[in-house]
Amino acid sequence: MNLFHWTKEKIERLSTIEILVILTILIVGTYIALVTPFGAGFDEETHLVRIWQMSALSFIPNEKTGQDLPYPAIYHELSYRRNALIRPVDFGFWESYGNLPLDSHDYVYTELPTRSVYSPFLLLPHSILMRYMGRAWDMPAMVVFYSVRLIGVVCFAALIWLSVRVMPFGKWVFAVTALSPIVLFQAATINTDTLSFGIGFLFIAGCLSIAMKEVFGWREWGVIVFLSALLFSTKLNLTFMGLLPLLILPPKRFQMKNGFIWLIVALLVLWLVEVLGWGLIGFARLETAQAIADPIGQVKFILSHPFHFAKVIVQDIFKHRLDYYLEWVAVYGYNYWDVPGATYYLFPVAVVLSLFAGQNQVDPDKRIRIGLAIVFVTSAIATIAVMYVTYTPVGSSFVDGVQGKYFIPIATLLFLSIVGLPKSKIRIPHWLVAVVTILSLFIYLGGLFLSYHVLCGSSYYSTGLCYQPYYKNWAPNTINSDPISTEFSLTQEIVPECNGISTLRVWANPTGAAQSTFTKFVLRDTDGNHNLVEEHIENDTIASTGWLTFDFPPDWDSRGKTYLFTISNGADSENLGVAFSYSQPGEYKLGKLFENQDSVSNDLVFQYGCISGLEKQIRGTNP
């Protein structure tokens, strides 16, 4: 089958698996794009800044910013990431902001650099849409934003459909891994993974399609070069998959003289131009990288300490293997909310079932299987090594910044290398693979809606209390109060947003406190005019910095009430007591903090826990 030549009849004759892939990506992707709050995808803010720059035909990152290229303030101010406390999205969001134009909140005229310094090709469709819908047609800002998300879904659907169509074997394995929850989440939010993943899958499928041919001519040679050119525009770790054609294409099958040698030369030139060349241009514009890592210094360190480097890589794999697996299957943006646990069980079941889903028309030979396995191992290690070089301080004994989603579609190489092995009479029906895959997505999508749009939504599929407020910038030891004393007390107003409050915890810092004194804690229900908590705690029992927790009988009518939490000296001693952490000024807007009798701009770092959702059902409570 020629990779880029089909008759109209062939295009119209879609297989079951192609229809499944197209419909799943378009339906699930559209749902994720519309339900995920504005700016809640991984790094959407910084990618949107880059798209805005490119829509003005400024393709070098941060070449123009500030006064030279003002940024619509509405995209900065309304982003989900701007909320100091993470909470559900107001259902009136579209009614309030849906029709506002790009300039409704004016523009940001100060420097607003982007960290999205990848090849401009990865955001080209998004930028074209921004240029016409935003700049030329002056459409509402939110309409433009969600349209930019949806163009990514369409592009990804086209790339995966084409990939599945040309795959010569293991189509179900390939399709299932391309439909993982995190893949579709990334495809439906604004980032460079959308095209990176799509191109990565297409590269694998195209290389394998050609590898199954008996002979390779200039057409096949050109297709490999073209696919490699696309691959080298993706994220750096995926470019190591460029080794695949060199390992699975036997040189003797090239009809032209020195065809394999010329392929190596072409790929090397492309790598030097696209990967190294753009790296020198694009990453030089990444100002924040200089404060985090020194890539050149790190490379020198690796060359002089190879065994230390190898040890770091091995330790990272063993230490974070579970985290990488979970992130490879499913997460929500920035891991704010837990994913329903069933997703992590159902999706791998779908992958395993797909290994036995029917017979392949052709089976890969030993060379192809070994090549796939080698490139998998190489690319996986390279993914960690890239983050060690570009994002980790020189000489560190750890690797910083690696996420499980970086191994997509690298893991597909492993599954394809073992598909059909061992030879077995077990044949799993296609419909079962499809049902399990869709079920894992359905559960994931339900959790997505509950997490972002329902207060305590994640408690409906996970046990434990619903803790509020949920701090985005979690830095409890940044600001501390004065130590509690006879001259200094704290009173925090707390207004729960949920019913069933049964726990209150506050972040304490006992360093320097006199161990022979007491601290008094009182939680008062001002509506019922009674105390829920009244405890005297010896300071020496507050052993370390962290949460100090108080449990009490549930108040099933707590939502909207005002509670006063008072911390004072529990003895007449002049010794200084425990200090308590403050949040950033203005984060908690429902109540005030008083130092003695004076209101201050900070608040205590505290959380109240409500019994709700699944935990409420388990306890069998009946308020």
Stockholm file with secondary structure:
# STOCKHOLM 1.0

chainA/1-623         MNLFHWTKEKIERLSTIEILVILTILIVGTYIALVTPFGAGFDEETHLVRIWQMSALSFIPNEKTGQDLPYPAIYHELSYRRNALIRPVDFGFWESYGNLPLDSHDYVYTELPTRSVYSPFLLLPHSILMRYMGRAWDMPAMVVFYSVRLIGVVCFAALIWLSVRVMPFGKWVFAVTALSPIVLFQAATINTDTLSFGIGFLFIAGCLSIAMKEVFGWREWGVIVFLSALLFSTKLNLTFMGLLPLLILPPKRFQMKNGFIWLIVALLVLWLVEVLGWGLIGFARLETAQAIADPIGQVKFILSHPFHFAKVIVQDIFKHRLDYYLEWVAVYGYNYWDVPGATYYLFPVAVVLSLFAGQNQVDPDKRIRIGLAIVFVTSAIATIAVMYVTYTPVGSSFVDGVQGKYFIPIATLLFLSIVGLPKSKIRIPHWLVAVVTILSLFIYLGGLFLSYHVLCGSSYYSTGLCYQPYYKNWAPNTINSDPISTEFSLTQEIVPECNGISTLRVWANPTGAAQSTFTKFVLRDTDGNHNLVEEHIENDTIASTGWLTFDFPPDWDSRGKTYLFTISNGADSENLGVAFSYSQPGEYKLGKLFENQDSVSNDLVFQYGCISGLEKQIRGTNP
#=GR chainA/1-623 SS CCTTCCCHHHHHCCCHHHHHHHHHHHHHHHHHHHHSCTTCSTTHHHHHHHHHHHHTTCCSTTSSCBTTBCEEHHHHHSCGGGCSEECCCCTTHHHHHTTCCTTTTCEECSCCCCSCCSCGGGGHHHHHHIIIIIIISCCCHHHHHHHHHHHHHHHHHHHHHHHHHHCSSCHHHHHHHHTCHHHHHHHHSSSTHHHHHHHHHHHHHHHHHHHTSSCBCHHHHHHHHHHHHHHTTSCGGGGGGGGHHHHHSCGGGBCSTTHHHHHHHHHHHHIIIIIIIHHHHHGGGCTTHHHHCCHHHHHHHHHHCHHHHHHHHHHHHHHHHHHHHHHHHCCCGGGCSCCCTHHHHHHHHHHHHHTTSSCCSSCCCHHHHHHHHHHHHHHHHHHHHHHHHHHSCTTCSSCCSCCGGGGTTHHHHHHHHHTTCSCCSCCCCHHHHHHHHHHHHHHHHHHHHHHHHSTTGGGGSSCSCEEESEESSCCTTSEECCCCBTTBCEEEEECCSSSCEEEEEEEEECTTCCTTCEEEEEEEETTTTEEEEEEEEEGGGCCSSEEEEEEEEEETTCTTCCEEEEEEESSSCCSCCCEEEECCTTSCCSCCEEETTEEESCCBCEEEEECCHHHHHHHTCCC
#=GC SS_cons         CCTTCCCHHHHHCCCHHHHHHHHHHHHHHHHHHHHSCTTCSTTHHHHHHHHHHHHTTCCSTTSSCBTTBCEEHHHHHSCGGGCSEECCCCTTHHHHHTTCCTTTTCEECSCCCCSCCSCGGGGHHHHHHIIIIIIISCCCHHHHHHHHHHHHHHHHHHHHHHHHHHCSSCHHHHHHHHTCHHHHHHHHSSSTHHHHHHHHHHHHHHHHHHHTSSCBCHHHHHHHHHHHHHHTTSCGGGGGGGGHHHHHSCGGGBCSTTHHHHHHHHHHHHIIIIIIIHHHHHGGGCTTHHHHCCHHHHHHHHHHCHHHHHHHHHHHHHHHHHHHHHHHHCCCGGGCSCCCTHHHHHHHHHHHHHTTSSCCSSCCCHHHHHHHHHHHHHHHHHHHHHHHHHHSCTTCSSCCSCCGGGGTTHHHHHHHHHTTCSCCSCCCCHHHHHHHHHHHHHHHHHHHHHHHHSTTGGGGSSCSCEEESEESSCCTTSEECCCCBTTBCEEEEECCSSSCEEEEEEEEECTTCCTTCEEEEEEEETTTTEEEEEEEEEGGGCCSSEEEEEEEEEETTCTTCCEEEEEEESSSCCSCCCEEEECCTTSCCSCCEEETTEEESCCBCEEEEECCHHHHHHHTCCC
//
